[in-house]
Amino acid sequence: MNVTFDEKGLIPAVVQDATSKEVLTVAYMNEESLQKTLETRETWFYSRSRQELWHKGATSGNTQKVIDIRYDCDQDALVVLVIPAGPACHKGKYSCFSDSLLSSEAPTSDDRFRILNILESTIAQREAEKPEGSYTTYLFEKGIDKMLKKVGEEAGEVIIAAKNRDPEELKWEVADLLFHLLVVLREQKLPLDEVLKTLEERHGK
């Protein structure tokens, strides 16, 4: 293997959602668990406290389908890109990194498309945790047909708003359409990055 294990035979593994790019958890692998991960295409780790291998989702069902495993320039750390089948955290949360030391501070990013990143992450969280009363939860429970029906409805309302020359109505309807498109992308496990990449490729032609 092209990786270096530490003196205890371990290597840290950062698990990242391949679609939303959210960091889900950090665990350790030894050579055996890494090999099992490569063979099964699901995450296996080594528990330092129990000193044994463990298969993520073996009891909870919240498995992680491995899309890619990358190692850093020193070959002593891994990033594991996955498609999660439920929460990654043992507390039932989408990510183990849901709390912030700087949560009281206002965002400093000047990226005008930042809200799309936030929405993509929030939708992924809703799919994993399925909080009761959430509209996004409702969409995932109803499935792709309901999602596509909403996309069709919102697209029609965008057309009507544009024909009416009503900018106030149009911005609301476009916002609704974008949201439902992001839900469909999540259901299909297609990252928004891939759509943006396609736009860049077309623009370059």
C-alpha positions in Angstrom: 0.0 0.0 0.0 1.2 3.5 -0.8 0.5 4.7 2.8 2.5 4.9 6.0 1.1 3.7 9.3 2.3 5.1 12.6 4.2 3.2 15.3 0.9 1.7 16.5 0.1 0.5 13.0 -2.6 3.1 12.5 -3.4 5.9 10.0 -6.1 8.7 10.5 -9.0 8.7 8.1 -11.1 11.8 7.5 -14.5 10.6 6.2 -16.1 13.1 3.8 -19.5 13.1 2.1 -18.7 12.7 -1.6 -21.7 14.8 -2.6 -22.0 17.7 -0.1 -18.2 17.7 0.8 -19.1 17.8 4.5 -16.6 16.2 6.8 -18.6 13.4 8.6 -16.2 11.9 11.0 -12.5 11.2 11.8 -11.4 7.6 12.7 -8.4 5.4 12.4 -7.6 2.5 10.2 -5.0 -0.2 10.4 -3.8 -2.3 7.5 -6.5 -4.9 7.9 -9.4 -2.4 8.1 -8.0 -0.4 5.1 -7.8 -3.7 3.1 -11.4 -4.6 4.1 -12.5 -1.1 3.1 -10.9 -1.5 -0.3 -12.4 -5.0 -0.8 -16.0 -4.2 0.4 -16.2 -0.6 -0.7 -17.7 0.2 2.7 -15.8 1.8 5.6 -14.0 -0.3 8.2 -12.1 1.2 11.0 -9.9 0.2 14.0 -11.2 1.1 17.4 -8.4 2.2 19.7 -10.5 1.8 22.8 -11.8 -1.7 22.0 -8.7 -2.7 20.1 -10.7 -4.3 17.3 -12.0 -3.8 13.8 -15.5 -2.3 13.3 -17.6 -2.0 10.2 -19.5 1.3 10.1 -23.2 0.6 10.1 -22.9 -3.0 11.0 -25.5 -2.6 13.7 -27.1 0.7 12.9 -27.5 0.2 9.2 -25.8 3.6 8.6 -23.2 2.2 6.2 -20.9 4.4 4.1 -20.4 3.5 0.4 -16.8 4.3 -0.5 -16.3 6.3 -3.7 -12.6 7.1 -3.4 -9.7 7.0 -0.9 -7.1 9.7 -1.2 -3.8 10.0 0.7 -1.8 13.1 1.5 1.7 14.2 0.3 3.3 12.5 3.3 1.3 9.4 2.8 0.3 9.3 6.5 -3.3 10.4 6.4 -6.4 9.5 4.4 -9.5 11.2 3.1 -12.3 8.7 2.4 -15.1 10.0 0.1 -18.4 8.2 0.8 -22.1 8.2 0.1 -23.6 7.8 3.6 -26.7 5.7 4.2 -27.8 7.6 7.3 -26.2 9.6 10.1 -22.4 9.3 10.6 -22.5 10.3 14.3 -23.4 7.8 17.0 -25.7 10.6 18.4 -27.8 10.3 15.3 -26.5 13.5 13.6 -25.5 13.7 10.0 -21.9 14.7 10.9 -19.8 14.3 14.1 -18.7 17.9 13.4 -22.1 19.7 14.0 -21.0 22.1 16.8 -18.9 25.2 16.3 -16.5 27.2 18.5 -17.3 30.3 16.4 -21.0 29.8 16.0 -21.7 33.3 17.4 -19.6 35.0 14.7 -21.1 36.2 11.4 -19.9 34.4 8.3 -17.0 36.2 6.6 -17.2 34.6 3.2 -17.8 37.1 0.4 -18.8 34.3 -2.0 -22.2 35.3 -3.4 -23.0 31.6 -4.1 -22.3 30.6 -0.5 -25.9 29.9 0.2 -25.9 27.1 -2.4 -23.1 25.4 -0.4 -25.1 25.8 2.8 -28.3 24.5 1.2 -26.5 21.4 -0.3 -25.1 20.6 3.1 -28.4 21.2 4.9 -30.3 19.0 2.5 -27.7 16.2 3.0 -28.2 16.5 6.7 -32.0 16.3 6.4 -31.7 13.2 4.3 -29.4 11.5 6.9 -31.2 12.6 10.1 -34.8 13.0 8.7 -36.0 15.3 11.5 -39.7 15.2 12.1 -41.7 18.1 10.7 -39.1 19.1 8.1 -40.3 19.7 4.5 -37.1 18.2 3.2 -37.7 15.1 5.2 -41.1 14.9 3.7 -39.7 15.0 0.2 -37.2 12.3 0.9 -39.8 10.1 2.4 -42.2 10.6 -0.5 -39.4 9.8 -3.0 -38.2 10.8 -6.4 -41.7 11.1 -8.1 -42.8 13.7 -5.5 -39.5 15.6 -5.9 -39.9 15.7 -9.7 -43.5 16.8 -9.5 -42.4 19.7 -7.4 -39.6 20.6 -9.8 -42.2 20.6 -12.6 -44.6 22.7 -10.6 -41.9 25.3 -9.6 -40.6 25.5 -13.2 -44.2 26.3 -14.4 -44.5 29.0 -11.7 -41.2 30.5 -12.9 -42.6 30.7 -16.4 -45.8 32.4 -15.2 -43.9 34.9 -13.1 -41.6 35.8 -15.9 -44.5 36.1 -18.4 -46.2 38.4 -15.8 -43.0 40.6 -15.7 -43.2 40.3 -11.9 -39.6 40.4 -10.5 -40.7 40.0 -6.9 -42.7 36.8 -7.7 -40.0 35.6 -10.1 -37.2 35.7 -7.4 -39.4 33.6 -5.0 -40.3 31.1 -7.7 -36.7 30.7 -8.9 -35.6 30.2 -5.3 -38.2 27.4 -4.9 -37.0 25.8 -8.1 -33.4 25.9 -7.2 -34.1 24.4 -3.8 -36.1 21.5 -5.3 -33.4 20.9 -7.9 -30.8 20.6 -5.1 -33.0 18.0 -3.4 -33.2 16.0 -6.6 -29.4 16.2 -7.0 -29.0 14.9 -3.5 -31.4 12.0 -4.1 -29.5 11.1 -7.2 -26.1 11.5 -5.4 -24.9 14.0 -8.0 -22.8 16.8 -6.5 -23.6 20.4 -7.5 -19.9 20.6 -8.3 -20.5 18.3 -11.3 -23.2 20.6 -12.7 -21.0 23.6 -12.3 -18.1 21.8 -14.0 -20.4 21.0 -16.9 -21.3 24.7 -17.2 -17.6 25.6 -17.2 -16.9 23.0 -19.9 -19.7 24.3 -22.1 -18.6 27.9 -21.5 -15.1 27.1 -22.7 -16.3 25.8 -26.0 
